[in-house]
Amino acid sequence: MSTSLGPGFHASAGKPVDSLAYERWVGRWSRMFVPMVIAAAQVVPGDRILDVSTGTGEAAVVALQAIGSSGRVVGVDIAPAMLTGARERLNDPAFWPVAADGQALPFDDASFDAVVCQLGLQFFPDPARGLTEFRRVLRPGANVGVCVISTPDKAPMWGILAEELGRRLPAQRPVLNLSFALADQSRLHALFASAGFRDIGVERVERHDAVEGFDAYWEPIESGVGSIPQMYLTLPEADRRAVREEVKRRLSRFEVAGKLVLSVEMLIGRGQA
């Protein structure tokens, strides 16, 4: 079986997104860090917020709660299929979905009170260019909040599968490792500085959660939503079975009373325009 990665890497080209599968693969972990991203961007009621790489709307949900009835959240994603999922999920007139490239935002200078980017910047071909665009559309003195994934060993729910796939698909390692491309704290700080941000901070934060067993963990992978699951589906069936068994073996050390108790570390970056 083959697949064609669409814009943004998370959805197959020309196919709809299984929002429930994406929620189980990424969203359940992502949402634990969203409040810190909203706080880093210093969102207050009435703000006009830009949510870059909005995906299925994980950060937008919290942003809408923070801005109250007079604010607005503009959700940008390069993948139209992801925006369809966000629109259906949120169904809120204060949320405006826009299909656009985060490295070339279609907005005027100084047009937003805050910018947030939850688990998107690491997939940008040029993260520095993206951050420069974030700063351009922020009003002077406004803030950005960004969240990226740490190293593969600090995110075993994604890292172990990426490593096993890399053994069988060495040519795809650059795509498989994109999830962890901004795990270096010093590099992320330098990217913020090169974009012209002030009062920069990059913090490592760890959270944990329990999955109801290996089968519950594995089911969304078979749906092929997300860059790593899509790579998995390119393998022949026998190789897919072998990968599943090896990932199950390696994750068994996290098993407690039948559940997988997993921790994930992310980096929360902030800066002022």
C-alpha positions in Angstrom: 0.0 0.0 0.0 1.3 3.5 -0.8 0.3 6.9 0.3 0.9 10.5 -0.8 1.6 13.0 2.0 -0.5 16.1 1.6 0.4 19.6 2.5 1.5 19.7 6.2 2.3 16.0 6.2 -0.6 15.0 8.4 -3.3 14.0 5.9 -3.0 12.0 2.7 -3.4 14.1 -0.4 -7.0 14.4 -1.5 -8.4 12.4 1.4 -10.5 13.6 4.4 -9.1 13.5 7.9 -10.3 11.0 10.4 -10.6 13.6 13.2 -11.3 11.0 15.9 -8.2 9.0 15.0 -6.1 12.2 14.9 -7.4 13.1 18.3 -6.3 9.7 19.7 -2.9 9.8 18.0 -2.0 13.4 18.7 -4.8 15.4 20.3 -5.0 13.6 23.7 -1.3 14.4 24.3 -1.3 17.9 22.7 -4.1 19.3 24.7 -2.2 18.9 28.0 0.2 21.6 26.8 -2.2 24.0 25.1 -3.0 26.1 28.3 0.7 26.8 28.6 0.9 28.0 25.0 -2.1 30.3 25.5 -0.5 31.7 28.7 2.8 32.2 26.9 1.0 34.3 24.2 -0.7 36.3 27.0 -4.1 35.9 25.6 -6.8 38.1 27.2 -10.6 38.6 26.6 -11.3 40.4 23.4 -8.1 39.5 21.6 -7.8 38.7 18.0 -5.8 35.5 17.9 -4.0 33.8 15.1 -3.7 30.0 15.5 -1.1 28.7 13.0 -1.2 25.0 12.1 -4.6 24.9 13.8 -5.1 21.2 12.7 -8.4 20.0 14.0 -8.6 22.9 16.4 -6.9 21.7 19.6 -5.4 25.1 20.5 -8.4 27.0 19.1 -10.8 25.3 21.6 -8.8 26.8 24.5 -8.2 30.1 22.7 -11.9 30.6 22.2 -12.5 30.1 25.9 -9.9 32.7 26.7 -11.0 35.5 24.4 -14.7 35.6 25.5 -17.6 36.8 23.3 -15.8 39.8 21.9 -12.6 38.1 20.6 -11.8 36.2 17.4 -9.6 33.2 16.5 -8.3 32.8 13.0 -7.2 29.3 12.4 -4.6 28.8 9.7 -3.6 25.5 8.2 -1.9 24.5 5.0 -4.0 21.4 4.7 -7.7 22.1 3.8 -8.8 18.7 5.1 -7.5 19.6 8.6 -9.5 22.9 8.5 -12.7 20.9 7.6 -12.2 18.9 10.7 -11.6 22.0 12.8 -14.7 23.7 11.4 -16.9 20.7 12.1 -15.5 20.3 15.6 -15.7 23.9 16.7 -18.9 25.2 15.0 -18.3 28.6 16.5 -18.8 31.9 14.6 -15.8 33.4 16.4 -13.5 30.8 14.7 -12.5 31.7 11.1 -10.6 28.9 9.3 -8.2 30.0 6.6 -6.2 27.7 4.3 -2.7 29.3 4.1 1.0 28.6 4.5 2.4 29.6 7.9 5.5 30.8 6.1 3.6 33.3 4.0 0.6 34.5 6.0 -2.1 36.4 4.0 -2.6 39.0 6.7 -1.5 42.6 7.2 1.3 43.7 9.4 0.4 44.1 13.1 -3.1 42.6 12.7 -3.2 40.2 15.7 -3.0 40.5 19.4 -1.4 37.1 19.9 -0.1 34.2 17.8 -0.1 30.6 18.9 1.3 27.5 17.1 0.7 24.1 18.7 2.8 21.2 17.3 3.2 22.8 13.9 6.5 24.8 13.6 8.7 21.6 13.5 7.1 20.7 10.2 7.9 24.0 8.5 10.5 23.7 5.8 12.0 27.0 7.2 11.0 27.5 10.8 12.9 30.8 11.0 10.8 32.2 8.1 7.6 31.0 9.9 8.6 32.8 13.1 9.4 35.9 11.2 5.9 35.9 9.7 4.5 35.3 13.2 6.3 38.5 14.4 5.2 40.5 11.3 1.5 39.9 11.9 1.7 40.7 15.6 1.0 44.2 16.9 4.1 45.7 18.7 4.4 44.4 22.2 2.2 41.4 21.5 3.3 37.8 22.2 3.7 34.4 20.5 3.4 31.0 22.1 4.8 27.9 20.4 4.8 24.2 21.4 7.1 21.6 19.8 7.9 18.0 20.6 11.1 17.1 22.4 13.4 14.2 21.4 12.0 10.7 20.4 13.0 9.1 23.7 11.0 11.8 25.5 7.9 11.1 23.4 7.8 7.3 23.2 4.3 7.1 21.8 5.6 8.6 18.6 9.4 8.1 18.9 9.4 4.3 19.1 7.2 3.9 16.1 9.3 6.5 14.1 12.5 4.6 15.0 11.1 1.2 13.9 9.8 2.6 10.7 13.2 4.3 10.0 14.9 0.9 10.1 12.7 -0.3 7.3 12.3 3.0 5.4 15.7 4.6 5.7 14.9 7.0 2.8 11.9 8.3 4.8 13.9 9.1 8.0 13.8 12.9 7.2 10.0 12.9 7.2 9.8 10.5 10.2 12.1 12.7 12.3 10.3 16.0 11.5 8.2 15.6 14.6 11.4 16.0 16.7 13.2 18.5 14.5 13.1 21.4 17.0 13.9 19.5 20.2 17.1 21.5 20.8 16.3 24.2 23.4 19.2 26.5 22.4 18.3 26.2 18.7 14.7 27.1 19.3 15.7 30.1 21.4 18.1 31.2 18.6 15.3 30.9 16.0 13.1 33.3 18.1 16.0 35.7 18.3 16.7 35.6 14.6 13.0 36.5 13.9 13.4 39.6 16.0 11.5 38.6 19.2 12.4 40.0 22.6 11.8 38.6 26.1 12.3 35.1 24.8 11.8 32.0 26.9 12.0 28.3 26.1 10.8 25.8 28.8 10.8 22.0 28.8 7.6 20.6 30.2 6.6 17.0 30.9 3.2 15.5 31.3 1.9 11.9 31.4 -1.3 10.0 30.7 -2.5 6.4 30.5 -3.8 4.7 27.4 -6.2 1.8 27.8 -3.8 -0.8 26.6 -1.7 -1.4 23.5 -4.7 -2.0 21.2 -6.2 1.3 22.1 -2.8 3.0 21.4 -2.4 1.2 18.0 -5.9 1.6 16.5 -5.4 5.3 15.3 -2.1 4.3 13.7 -4.0 2.0 11.3 -6.1 5.0 10.2 -3.1 6.6 8.8 -3.7 10.2 10.1 -0.4 11.9 10.9 3.0 11.8 9.2 4.3 8.8 11.1 1.2 6.6 10.6 1.1 7.4 7.0 4.6 6.1 6.6 3.6 2.9 8.4 0.9 2.3 5.8 3.4 2.3 3.0 4.9 -0.9 4.3 3.9 -4.4 3.0 1.5 -6.2 5.3 4.1 -8.6 6.7 6.4 -5.6 7.6 3.5 -3.8 9.2 2.8 -6.8 11.4 6.5 -7.0 12.3 6.6 -3.3 13.2 3.5 -3.7 15.4 5.0 -6.5 17.4 8.3 -4.7 17.9 6.6 -1.5 19.0 4.4 -3.6 21.3 7.5 -5.2 22.8 9.3 -1.9 23.4 6.2 -0.2 24.9 5.6 -3.1 27.3 8.0 -1.5 29.8 5.4 1.3 30.2 2.6 -1.1 31.1 0.9 -0.8 34.5 -2.1 -2.9 35.3 -2.9 -3.4 31.6 -2.6 0.3 30.7 0.3 2.1 29.0 1.4 4.9 31.3 3.4 7.2 29.1 5.1 10.6 29.6 5.8 13.2 26.9 8.1 16.2 27.0 7.5 19.3 24.9 9.2 22.6 24.6 7.1 25.8 25.2 8.6 28.9 23.5 7.5 32.5 23.9 8.6 35.8 22.6 7.4 39.4 22.4 7.2 41.4 19.1 
